[in-house]
Amino acid sequence: MVALAARSRGLPLPLPGCPLRALTGIPCPTCFLTRSVLASLHGDLGEALELHLFGPPLVAGGLWLALVQGVLGRPLPRWSWGRLGLALALGLLIYWLVRLLGSHGFELLSFPAG
């Protein structure tokens, strides 16, 4: 809570960076996802989508979970969580590869600077 309060006042968080990016210079599949989530929570959908495509859906999913379990008190639907996780991992991998191609001049999608 203290970290979130500090971040909301514009103070930087002393969090470690991406190890893959630090070692290789190549951003990982989830690089810029936290920034995208923060932009989504601040209502800046354009910036959120520019940073990472999965940020706004992640926020929407979290709000849905909070509504279903926290407010309504209902149990989660009986999904195959393994399949959902696999689909999410596959989606992140495909999105990452498309962004990597874009950052190497293929004009698809690219990683933001910074």
Residue pairs with C-beta under 8 A, 6 or more apart in sequence:
3 13
6 13
7 13
7 38
18 27
18 28
18 30
18 31
20 26
20 27
20 28
21 27
21 28
21 31
26 100
27 96
27 99
27 111
28 96
29 92
29 93
29 95
29 96
30 52
30 92
31 52
31 111
32 51
32 52
32 111
32 112
33 51
33 52
33 54
33 55
33 58
35 51
35 52
35 55
36 47
36 48
36 49
36 51
36 52
36 53
36 54
36 55
36 56
36 58
37 48
37 55
37 58
37 59
39 45
39 47
39 48
39 51
39 55
40 48
40 55
40 56
40 58
40 59
41 59
45 56
48 55
48 56
49 55
49 56
50 112
51 112
53 95
53 109
54 91
54 92
54 95
65 76
68 74
68 76
69 75
69 76
95 109
98 108
98 109
99 108
99 109
99 110
99 111
101 108
102 108
102 109
102 110
102 111
103 110
103 111
